[in-house]
Each structure stands twice: as structure tokens, then as C-alpha cells.
């Protein structure tokens, strides 16, 4: 282990450089070792998804469709701002940002 990494669990290590906090919904926590909050890296949402996939194999297919875009039934927020009103999957991230993954709820 080098100085710029810290263990998330015994088999996951995430970089401290460009640290972004990710809030993971319960339905996806089976991919994160039941962690509700992760510290990951990425300068955009797309890069964040790639980082999540490296640390939590299988999660990206739940977050993105076949073209790599966020799935329509998920709402993604950066610091409480919906990415659909920002730059979508190209929304820039900076150190200390918080990304919330929120499943859409339907009903009537």
C-alpha cells in the first residue's frame, strides 16, 4: 500500500487524489460490499463510473446503458444538482464533491 491509497475493505483500495464521495442506494450495495458511501476518483461522471467498476465489478452495467449513458431510471446528483440540468455524464467533478445515485420512484 502506498501513501496515496487507503483500504476500503480488505480487497478494495481507492485513491485519495481527486476524492469524490458517492452515495450508493441499498439496491446497489451488493456490488459495494454493503457500503452505502464510497470515496472514488474521476473528473467527470463517466470517469467516476469507470472508477466504480474497477473497485466494484458489475456495478457499471446497473448504472449505464449499452451506450455508456446513465440509465433512465436512475437520478444522479452532484452536490444536490441533477446532472440532467448540468452536463449529463460529462458533468465535471472536483475534489470533495458528493455524487448521489437515486433510483427513480414511480407511482400514482
C-alpha positions in Angstrom: 0.0 0.0 0.0 1.4 3.4 -0.9 0.7 6.7 0.9 -1.9 7.8 -1.7 -4.2 4.9 -1.1 -6.3 3.6 1.7 -8.2 0.3 2.1 -12.0 0.5 1.7 -12.2 -3.2 2.6 -9.5 -5.9 2.5 -9.7 -6.1 -1.3 -10.6 -2.6 -2.4 -8.3 0.4 -2.5 -9.3 3.8 -3.7 -7.0 6.8 -4.4 -7.2 9.8 -2.2 -6.3 12.1 -5.1 -9.5 13.7 -6.6 -11.7 12.2 -4.0 -15.4 12.2 -4.7 -17.9 10.9 -2.2 -20.5 8.5 -3.8 -23.8 7.7 -2.0 -24.9 4.2 -3.1 -28.6 3.1 -2.8 -29.4 0.0 -0.9 -30.3 -1.9 -4.1 -26.7 -1.5 -5.5 -24.8 -2.1 -2.2 -24.4 -5.8 -3.1 -21.7 -4.6 -5.5 -20.0 -2.4 -2.9 -19.6 -4.9 0.0 -22.7 -3.4 1.6 -21.0 0.1 1.7 -23.5 2.9 1.5 -20.8 5.5 0.9 -17.6 5.2 -1.2 -14.7 7.5 -1.9 -13.8 7.3 -5.5 -12.0 9.3 -8.2 -13.0 10.8 -11.5 -13.0 14.2 -13.2 -16.4 13.5 -14.8 -19.4 11.3 -14.1 -18.2 8.9 -16.9 -14.8 8.6 -15.3 -16.4 8.1 -11.9 -18.4 5.2 -13.3 -15.2 3.6 -14.7 -13.6 4.0 -11.3 -16.6 2.4 -9.6 -16.5 -0.5 -12.0 -12.8 -1.1 -11.2 -13.5 -1.2 -7.5 -16.9 -2.8 -7.6 -17.1 -5.1 -10.6 -20.6 -5.4 -12.2 -21.9 -2.1 -10.9 -21.4 -0.1 -14.1 -23.9 -2.2 -16.0 -26.5 -1.3 -13.4 -25.7 2.4 -13.8 -25.2 2.7 -17.5 -27.0 1.5 -20.6 -25.2 -0.2 -23.6 -24.1 3.2 -25.0 -22.5 4.2 -21.7 -25.1 6.7 -20.7 -26.7 6.8 -17.3 -29.8 4.6 -17.1 -33.1 6.5 -17.4 -34.5 5.0 -14.1 -31.6 6.5 -12.1 -31.3 10.1 -11.0 -27.7 11.3 -10.4 -26.9 14.4 -8.4 -23.7 16.2 -7.9 -23.9 18.3 -4.7 -27.7 18.1 -4.9 -27.8 19.3 -8.6 -29.4 16.9 -11.1 -26.8 16.1 -13.8 -29.5 16.3 -16.5 -29.5 20.0 -15.9 -25.7 20.2 -15.8 -23.6 18.4 -18.4 -25.0 14.9 -18.1 -22.4 12.2 -18.0 -19.8 14.9 -18.9 -20.6 16.8 -15.7 -17.2 17.8 -14.2 -16.3 16.7 -10.7 -13.8 18.2 -8.3 -12.2 17.1 -5.1 -14.8 16.9 -2.3 -17.9 16.7 -4.5 -20.7 14.4 -3.5 -22.5 12.2 -6.1 -25.8 10.7 -5.1 -27.3 7.7 -7.0 -31.0 7.8 -6.5 -33.4 5.2 -8.1 -36.4 6.8 -9.7 -39.7 6.2 -8.0 -42.9 5.8 -9.9 -46.4 5.6 -8.7 -49.8 7.1 -9.0 
